[in-house]
Amino acid sequence: MKVPDILYKYTTASTTQAVLKTGRLRWQSPCQFNDVSELQRMPILSPGFDESRPIYANKLVEIAYSGMNVNLSLYSQWTQEIIGLLQQLKKQGASQKAALKKLESVVPKSTESLEKLFRKSTELNNDGTLRCFCLTENEFNTLMWAHYGDSYKGCMLGFQHINELSTPFGAAEKVRYTNEAPIIGSAVDFYLFGPSSKQNKETRLAIYHTKTKDWEYEKEWRVIYKVNPVKDALYTDFKFYPNELKSITFGLKLSPEIKAEILKLVSSQYAHCELYQLEMIGGVIRRMEYAS
């Protein structure tokens, strides 16, 4: 999915000033997410392992007894070995039914639930070394202004990815919203082909980029990196290029004094920046170009 040209960060006036003064953005550890259910719902395979075992077994017998030349390299190592055994049984005159019965003791069973494995892995990974920066594609949202923009007393910063500088926002990935456990594929495919890069990516997105539908209004995008934290800190302030900051939108209730201070910072270091102002027009809040 293509990353939007501009992603936005709703924030308080004091944070806006700190960002402009330091040229840094604070990336948080997922340990500090405000949604306590984050990283708690684990993805699933559908059908799961128990349902997939007979489907898998039938598929293997079908492959081994088909008489067709099969490219075994497409399959997982354990699948290749089982097909080899089945082909030997076929040469010995065993029927497909007999071969299928033999498979009952050969097809691997899952000894630990997938959820437990994912949860254990996630807990080990979320050890304070992950850093996440959250943005939104939504250039105007009343709830975002209320929750993150200090009830319209803050600002909204617009950031753009710059290809030639390999800036991080080009790696942003969209958050998905669902109340169901995310499905990352089929256990039949896992049995047949083993873990794939696509399934690994789906697993990562399901765990780190999925929230319940309550949060859908955020239209969030995330960038996540792993770092070596300093003194067990749960955040890192990363430098950004001035040109990454594309725009600043002033909140409806931003105080004139703070706005004047922000404008000074803009004129001295971010003169290229587009400026906007929220205005109440006919009872409707609109985002207008800022007229100094």
PAVOLO-309258 format. One record per residue: residue number from 1; residue in three letters; x, y negated, z negated of N, C-alpha, C in turn. Coordinates in steps of 0.1 Angstrom, whole numbers. Last residue first. Example, Ala and Ser with C-alpha at 12.3 -4.5 7.8 and 13.67 -1.06 7.14 Angstrom:
residues 2
    n  res     nu     nv     nw    cau    cav    caw     cu     cv     cw
    2  SER    128     22    -71    137     11    -71    129      0    -79
    1  ALA    132     57    -78    123     45    -78    132     33    -78
END
This chain:
residues 292
    n  res     nu     nv     nw    cau    cav    caw     cu     cv     cw
  292  SER     -8   -359    -73     -1   -367    -84     -5   -381    -85
  291  ALA    -30   -335    -69    -27   -348    -64    -21   -356    -75
  290  TYR    -29   -301    -62    -27   -312    -72    -23   -325    -65
  289  GLU    -56   -285    -46    -42   -290    -45    -41   -301    -55
  288  MET    -78   -266    -68    -76   -277    -58    -60   -280    -57
  287  ARG   -101   -244    -76    -86   -245    -76    -83   -254    -64
  286  ARG   -130   -251    -96   -123   -248    -83   -108   -251    -84
  285  ILE   -159   -244   -114   -144   -246   -115   -138   -242   -101
  284  VAL   -189   -261   -112   -181   -249   -107   -167   -253   -108
  283  GLY   -203   -284   -117   -205   -273   -126   -198   -261   -122
  282  GLY   -192   -302    -97   -206   -298    -96   -209   -285   -105
  281  ILE   -161   -291   -105   -168   -299    -95   -183   -293    -94
  280  MET   -134   -291   -124   -148   -288   -125   -156   -297   -115
  279  GLU   -103   -278   -113   -112   -289   -115   -126   -285   -116
  278  LEU    -69   -269   -116    -83   -265   -117    -92   -277   -120
  277  GLN    -44   -276    -92    -51   -280   -105    -65   -274   -105
  276  TYR    -12   -268    -80    -26   -268    -79    -32   -272    -93
  275  LEU     18   -271    -60     11   -274    -72     -4   -274    -70
  274  GLU     45   -252    -48     32   -258    -45     25   -260    -59
  273  CYS     80   -261    -51     68   -253    -56     55   -260    -52
  272  HIS    103   -273    -45     96   -266    -34     82   -261    -38
  271  ALA    114   -281    -68    107   -291    -60     99   -285    -49
  270  TYR    124   -271    -93    115   -263    -84    107   -272    -75
  269  GLN    140   -288   -108    145   -274   -104    136   -267    -94
  268  SER    128   -313   -111    143   -312   -112    148   -298   -107
  267  SER    101   -310   -108    108   -319    -99    123   -318   -100
  266  VAL     95   -292   -129     93   -288   -115    101   -297   -106
  265  LEU    101   -307   -151    109   -295   -149    108   -291   -134
  264  LYS     81   -326   -148     95   -330   -149    104   -318   -145
  263  LEU     58   -311   -151     61   -317   -138     76   -322   -137
  262  ILE     59   -304   -178     61   -293   -168     64   -299   -154
  261  GLU     54   -329   -189     67   -322   -192     70   -311   -181
  260  ALA     28   -333   -180     39   -342   -176     53   -336   -178
  259  LYS     15   -313   -193     16   -313   -179     27   -322   -174
  258  ILE     17   -322   -219     24   -309   -215     26   -309   -200
  257  GLU      1   -344   -217     14   -346   -222     23   -334   -217
  256  PRO    -25   -335   -209    -17   -344   -200     -2   -345   -204
  255  SER    -31   -300   -215    -30   -314   -220    -21   -322   -211
  254  LEU    -54   -280   -197    -40   -283   -200    -38   -298   -204
  253  LYS    -79   -273   -190    -77   -280   -203    -63   -282   -207
  252  LEU    -76   -260   -165    -85   -271   -167    -83   -279   -179
  251  GLY    -41   -254   -157    -54   -250   -163    -63   -263   -165
  250  PHE    -23   -256   -127    -26   -262   -140    -40   -258   -145
  249  THR     -4   -234   -110    -17   -239   -111    -20   -244   -125
  248  ILE     24   -232    -89     19   -234   -103      5   -240   -103
  247  SER     42   -211    -66     32   -221    -70     29   -221    -85
  246  LYS     65   -195    -62     58   -201    -51     49   -213    -55
  245  LEU     94   -185    -73     82   -192    -78     76   -200    -67
  244  GLU    115   -177    -58    105   -167    -60     92   -174    -66
  243  ASN    133   -198    -58    124   -197    -46    113   -186    -48
  242  PRO    148   -193    -81    138   -204    -81    128   -203    -70
  241  TYR    150   -159    -90    154   -169    -81    144   -180    -81
  240  PHE    152   -150   -125    146   -149   -112    151   -161   -103
  239  LYS    166   -130   -152    166   -142   -143    158   -139   -130
  238  PHE    147   -114   -178    155   -113   -165    154   -126   -158
  237  ASP    147   -105   -210    145   -117   -202    153   -117   -189
  236  THR    132    -76   -223    144    -82   -216    140    -94   -208
  235  TYR    120    -59   -252    118    -68   -241    131    -72   -235
  234  LEU    125    -46   -275    114    -41   -267    111    -50   -256
  233  ALA    159    -39   -286    148    -48   -283    138    -42   -274
  232  ASP    181    -24   -295    167    -18   -296    156    -28   -294
  231  LYS    203    -40   -288    199    -39   -302    184    -34   -303
  230  VAL    192    -40   -255    202    -47   -264    196    -46   -278
  229  PRO    186    -11   -234    182    -23   -243    193    -28   -252
  228  ASN    192     -5   -203    199     -2   -216    195    -13   -225
  227  VAL    161      3   -185    173     -5   -188    180      1   -200
  226  LYS    140      9   -157    146     14   -169    159      6   -172
  225  TYR    110     -9   -146    124     -5   -144    129      1   -158
  224  ILE     81    -16   -127     87     -9   -139    101     -5   -136
  223  VAL     56    -38   -119     69    -34   -116     76    -28   -128
  222  ARG     21    -38   -110     32    -36   -120     45    -33   -113
  221  TRP     -9    -55   -107      2    -49   -100     13    -48   -110
  220  GLU    -45    -56   -113    -31    -57   -117    -21    -50   -107
  219  LYS    -71    -67   -116    -65    -64   -103    -50    -65   -104
  218  GLU    -87    -73   -138    -74    -78   -138    -67    -76   -124
  217  TYR   -111    -59   -137   -112    -74   -133    -97    -79   -132
  216  GLU   -107    -35   -148   -107    -36   -134   -106    -50   -129
  215  TRP   -108    -26   -174    -97    -36   -171    -97    -39   -156
  214  ASP   -127     -7   -175   -129    -19   -183   -120    -30   -179
  213  LYS   -118     15   -162   -125      6   -154   -128     -7   -162
  212  THR    -85     23   -175    -99     25   -174   -106     13   -167
  211  LYS    -55     26   -154    -62     21   -166    -77     24   -164
  210  THR    -24     35   -142    -38     38   -142    -44     33   -155
  209  HIS      4     37   -140     -3     27   -132    -18     30   -131
  208  TYR     16     58   -154     20     44   -157     13     33   -150
  207  ILE      2     81   -146      5     79   -160      8     64   -163
  206  ALA     -1     79   -118    -13     83   -127    -10     79   -141
  205  LEU     24     74   -109     14     64   -108      2     67   -117
  204  ARG     36     99   -115     41     87   -121     31     76   -121
  203  THR     21    116    -99     21    118   -114     26    105   -121
  202  GLU     27    106    -74     13    106    -78     12    107    -94
  201  LYS     54    113    -73     50     99    -73     36     98    -78
  200  ASN     52    141    -74     59    134    -84     56    120    -85
  199  GLN     39    145    -50     32    148    -62     39    142    -74
  198  LYS     59    137    -32     46    130    -32     38    133    -45
  197  SER     79    155    -37     81    141    -40     68    133    -41
  196  SER     65    185    -53     69    177    -41     72    163    -46
  195  PRO     69    216    -69     67    202    -70     73    194    -58
  194  GLY     58    243    -46     66    237    -57     63    223    -59
  193  PHE     41    255    -27     53    246    -23     62    241    -34
  192  LEU     23    272    -41     28    275    -27     41    268    -24
  191  TYR     17    260    -66     22    274    -65     29    277    -52
  190  PHE      9    235    -56     20    236    -65     26    250    -65
  189  ASP    -14    242    -42     -2    236    -35     10    237    -43
  188  VAL    -29    251    -64    -26    260    -52    -14    255    -45
  187  ALA    -33    228    -79    -23    238    -84    -20    249    -73
  186  SER    -34    197    -61    -40    211    -64    -29    220    -69
  185  GLY    -34    163    -74    -32    174    -64    -38    187    -68
  184  ILE    -39    146    -94    -26    144    -86    -24    154    -76
  183  ILE    -65    128   -107    -61    141   -101    -49    138    -92
  182  PRO    -69    112   -139    -64    111   -125    -60    125   -119
  181  ALA    -99    115   -156    -85    119   -156    -80    119   -142
  180  GLU   -120     86   -153   -118    100   -152   -103    103   -153
  179  ASN   -123     60   -150   -126     65   -164   -123     80   -164
  178  THR    -99     39   -133   -108     50   -133   -111     55   -148
  177  TYR    -79     20   -113    -89     19   -124    -99     31   -123
  176  ARG    -45     15   -107    -57     21   -103    -66     21   -116
  175  VAL    -22    -11    -98    -28     -3   -109    -42      2   -104
  174  LYS      2    -11    -73    -11    -15    -77    -16     -5    -88
  173  GLU     36    -20    -77     26    -10    -73     13    -13    -80
  172  ALA     65    -38    -65     53    -38    -73     43    -27    -68
  171  ALA     87    -43    -51     85    -29    -55     73    -28    -64
  170  GLY     88    -70    -47     85    -61    -35     83    -47    -39
  169  PHE     97    -80    -70     82    -79    -68     78    -72    -56
  168  PRO    125    -82    -71    118    -70    -77    103    -69    -73
  167  THR    144    -90    -41    137    -94    -54    128    -83    -58
  166  SER    163    -90    -20    159    -78    -27    153    -81    -41
  165  LEU    168   -112     -5    174   -112    -19    170   -100    -27
  164  GLU    153   -108     18    168   -108     19    175   -109      6
  163  ASN    126   -109      7    133    -97     13    148    -97     12
  162  ILE    111   -120    -20    121   -125     -9    129   -113     -5
  161  HIS     78   -123    -31     90   -114    -29     98   -120    -18
  160  GLN     65   -149    -52     66   -142    -40     79   -134    -39
  159  PHE     42   -159    -77     55   -154    -74     55   -147    -60
  158  GLY     26   -184    -95     25   -176    -83     39   -172    -79
  157  LEU     12   -189   -127     24   -190   -118     22   -180   -107
  156  MET    -11   -209   -143    -10   -196   -135      2   -198   -125
  155  CYS    -13   -221   -177    -10   -222   -163    -11   -208   -156
  154  GLY    -35   -232   -203    -22   -227   -198    -21   -229   -183
  153  LYS    -60   -237   -212    -50   -246   -216    -36   -243   -211
  152  TYR    -78   -217   -206    -77   -228   -196    -67   -239   -200
  151  SER    -73   -199   -227    -86   -205   -226    -85   -218   -217
  150  ASP    -47   -189   -221    -49   -197   -233    -62   -205   -232
  149  GLY    -45   -171   -200    -42   -185   -198    -46   -195   -209
  148  TYR    -55   -147   -209    -40   -149   -207    -36   -163   -205
  147  HIS    -83   -150   -213    -75   -140   -221    -60   -143   -220
  146  ALA    -92   -170   -195    -96   -170   -210    -87   -162   -218
  145  TRP    -81   -163   -171    -78   -177   -177    -81   -177   -191
  144  MET    -93   -139   -168    -79   -139   -169    -74   -153   -175
  143  LEU   -120   -146   -166   -116   -138   -177   -100   -139   -179
  142  THR   -120   -160   -142   -123   -167   -154   -119   -159   -166
  141  ASN    -96   -161   -117   -105   -152   -125   -107   -158   -139
  140  PHE    -78   -165    -88    -87   -172    -98    -97   -162   -104
  139  GLU    -61   -148    -76    -57   -162    -78    -67   -170    -86
  138  ASN    -52   -116    -81    -63   -125    -82    -59   -139    -85
  137  GLU    -32    -98    -83    -34   -104    -69    -45   -114    -70
  136  THR    -10   -101   -111    -23    -98   -105    -24   -104    -91
  135  LEU     15    -84   -131     10    -95   -123     -4    -92   -118
  134  CYS     39    -74   -154     25    -72   -149     21    -85   -143
  133  PHE     68    -56   -158     63    -69   -156     49    -68   -149
  132  CYS     85    -35   -181     74    -36   -171     70    -51   -170
  131  ARG    110    -12   -189    106    -26   -188     96    -28   -177
  130  LEU    121     14   -211    113     10   -199    110     -5   -200
  129  THR    132     20   -235    141     17   -224    134     12   -211
  128  GLY    115     30   -254    119     16   -255    129     11   -244
  127  ASP    107     54   -245    115     54   -257    121     40   -260
  126  ASN     91     70   -227     87     57   -232     94     55   -246
  125  ASN    101     95   -222    105     84   -213    102     70   -219
  124  LEU     90    110   -242    104    109   -242    109     98   -233
  123  GLU     63    107   -236     68    102   -249     83    101   -249
  122  THR     63    119   -210     60    105   -212     65     99   -225
  121  SER     68    146   -217     77    139   -209     75    124   -210
  120  LYS     45    152   -233     59    153   -239     69    145   -231
  119  ARG     26    149   -214     26    140   -226     39    140   -232
  118  PHE     32    169   -195     32    155   -191     33    145   -203
  117  LEU     28    191   -212     41    189   -205     42    174   -202
  116  LYS      1    189   -219     11    188   -230     25    185   -224
  115  GLU    -11    191   -194    -13    179   -202     -2    178   -212
  114  LEU     -5    217   -187      1    206   -179      0    193   -187
  113  SER      1    240   -213     -8    232   -205     -1    221   -199
  112  GLU     23    267   -209     20    255   -216     11    247   -207
  111  THR     25    288   -191     26    291   -205     23    279   -214
  110  SER      9    298   -162     14    286   -170     13    289   -185
  109  LYS     21    326   -145     11    320   -153     17    308   -160
  108  PRO     30    338   -113     34    332   -126     22    325   -132
  107  VAL     22    370   -100     19    355    -99     22    349   -112
  106  VAL     25    396   -109     36    389   -103     34    374   -103
  105  SER      3    410   -115     14    410   -125     26    402   -121
  104  GLU    -13    407    -93    -18    403   -106     -7    401   -116
  103  LEU     -2    420    -71      1    406    -73     -3    401    -87
  102  LYS    -14    444    -69     -1    444    -74      3    430    -78
  101  LYS    -38    437    -57    -38    442    -71    -24    441    -77
  100  LEU    -29    431    -31    -35    420    -39    -35    424    -54
   99  ALA    -21    456    -23    -11    445    -24    -16    434    -33
   98  ALA    -45    468    -21    -36    474    -30    -25    463    -33
   97  LYS    -57    453      0    -63    454    -13    -54    458    -24
   96  GLN    -40    458     21    -40    444     16    -47    444      2
   95  SER    -22    489     15    -33    481     21    -32    467     15
   94  ALA     11    500     23      1    496     13     -9    487     20
   93  GLY     32    508     40     18    512     43      8    508     33
   92  GLN     56    497     38     54    510     31     40    515     33
   91  LYS     52    473     49     60    482     57     59    496     51
   90  LYS     38    461     28     32    463     41     39    473     49
   89  LEU     58    459      9     47    467      6     39    471     19
   88  GLN     74    440     21     79    453     19     68    463     17
   87  GLN     57    418     20     61    423     34     67    437     33
   86  LEU     57    414     -7     44    418      0     47    424     14
   85  LEU     83    405    -11     78    417    -18     66    423    -11
   84  GLY     82    381      3     91    391      7     87    405      1
   83  ILE     63    367    -11     60    370      2     69    382      7
   82  ILE     79    363    -34     66    371    -35     62    376    -21
   81  GLU     99    346    -25    102    359    -31     90    368    -31
   80  GLN     84    324    -17     92    331     -7     95    345    -12
   79  THR     75    315    -42     65    320    -31     73    328    -21
   78  TRP     98    307    -55     91    319    -60     80    324    -50
   77  GLN    106    286    -38    115    298    -39    107    310    -44
   76  SER     79    273    -18     88    273    -30     95    286    -30
   75  TYR     80    270     19     74    273      6     84    273     -5
   74  LEU     93    265     42     83    255     38     78    257     24
   73  SER    108    287     48    115    276     41    105    265     37
   72  LEU     93    305     62     93    306     48     99    294     41
   71  ASN     74    303     88     86    296     84     86    295     68
   70  VAL     64    334    102     61    323     92     74    316     88
   69  ASN     50    350    128     63    345    123     60    333    114
   68  MET     23    372    118     29    361    126     42    357    120
   67  GLY     12    392    104     20    396    115     26    385    123
   66  SER     -3    388     80     -8    382     93     -1    387    105
   65  TYR      6    396     56      0    406     64     -5    401     78
   64  ALA     16    373     44     24    385     45     19    395     55
   63  ILE     -7    356     44      6    352     51     14    365     54
   62  GLU    -25    371     28    -29    366     41    -16    363     50
   61  VAL    -11    372      4    -14    384     11    -17    381     26
   60  LEU    -12    344     -2      1    351      0     -1    364      8
   59  LYS    -39    339     -5    -32    332      5    -18    339      8
   58  ASN    -45    355    -28    -51    358    -15    -44    351     -3
   57  ALA    -30    340    -47    -27    354    -44    -33    358    -31
   56  TYR    -43    315    -47    -29    316    -43    -25    331    -39
   55  ILE    -67    323    -57    -67    316    -44    -53    318    -38
   54  PRO    -60    332    -83    -66    342    -73    -65    336    -58
   53  ARG    -49    307    -93    -41    320    -92    -47    330    -82
   52  SER    -66    286    -97    -58    287    -84    -51    300    -83
   51  GLU    -77    286   -122    -86    287   -110    -78    291    -97
   50  ASP    -54    282   -137    -62    294   -138    -71    297   -126
   49  PHE    -44    256   -127    -36    269   -126    -45    281   -127
   48  GLY    -72    238   -112    -61    240   -121    -54    253   -119
   47  PRO    -80    223    -79    -83    232    -91    -70    234    -99
   46  SER    -64    198    -96    -77    203    -94    -78    210    -80
   45  LEU    -44    187   -123    -44    193   -110    -58    199   -108
   44  ILE    -43    155   -140    -46    169   -139    -45    174   -124
   43  PRO    -26    131   -162    -32    135   -149    -35    150   -149
   42  MET    -35    118   -194    -26    125   -186    -33    130   -173
   41  ARG    -38     89   -212    -45     99   -204    -36    105   -194
   40  GLN    -18     73   -224    -24     84   -232    -31     94   -223
   39  LEU     -9     50   -212      0     61   -213     -5     73   -221
   38  GLU    -32     30   -230    -22     31   -219    -13     43   -222
   37  SER    -49     25   -251    -51     38   -244    -41     40   -233
   36  VAL    -44      0   -260    -38     11   -268    -40     25   -261
   35  ASP    -34    -27   -243    -44    -16   -242    -38     -4   -248
   34  ASN    -12    -42   -244    -23    -46   -253    -35    -36   -252
   33  PHE     21    -28   -247      9    -31   -239     -3    -33   -249
   32  GLN     45    -22   -259     38    -34   -264     26    -37   -255
   31  CYS     56      0   -247     52      1   -262     44    -11   -266
   30  PRO     65     -9   -223     51     -4   -224     46     -2   -238
   29  SER     84    -38   -229     83    -24   -230     69    -20   -230
   28  GLN     83    -67   -206     80    -60   -219     82    -45   -218
   27  TRP    102    -93   -195     97    -80   -191     95    -72   -204
   26  ARG    100   -127   -190    101   -116   -201     94   -104   -196
   25  LEU    121   -145   -168    108   -139   -171    110   -128   -181
   24  ARG    139   -176   -164    138   -162   -168    124   -157   -170
   23  GLY    146   -202   -164    146   -195   -151    146   -180   -153
   22  THR    143   -219   -186    154   -208   -186    156   -201   -172
   21  LYS    123   -237   -179    136   -242   -184    147   -231   -183
   20  LEU    102   -221   -169    108   -231   -160    122   -236   -165
   19  VAL     97   -205   -191    100   -199   -178    108   -209   -170
   18  ALA     89   -224   -210    101   -216   -213    106   -209   -200
   17  GLN     66   -234   -198     78   -243   -200     90   -235   -202
   16  THR     50   -211   -199     53   -218   -186     66   -226   -188
   15  THR     48   -208   -226     55   -198   -219     59   -204   -205
   14  SER     32   -230   -232     46   -229   -238     54   -219   -231
   13  ALA      8   -225   -218     17   -236   -214     31   -235   -220
   12  THR      5   -190   -210      3   -201   -219     12   -213   -214
   11  THR     -6   -175   -179      2   -176   -191     -1   -188   -198
   10  TYR     -9   -152   -152    -16   -162   -161     -8   -163   -174
    9  LYS      8   -147   -123      9   -145   -138      2   -156   -145
    8  TYR      3   -132    -91      1   -143   -101      3   -138   -115
    7  LEU     19   -128    -59     13   -122    -71     13   -132    -82
    6  ILE     17   -130    -24     19   -138    -37     12   -130    -48
    5  ASP     14   -110     -5     24   -120     -3     27   -128    -16
    4  PRO      8    -77    -20      4    -91    -15     15   -100    -14
    3  VAL     23    -48     -7     23    -57    -18     18    -71    -13
    2  LYS      6    -22      9     14    -34     11     12    -43     -1
    1  MET      8     12      0      0      0      0      9    -12      0
END
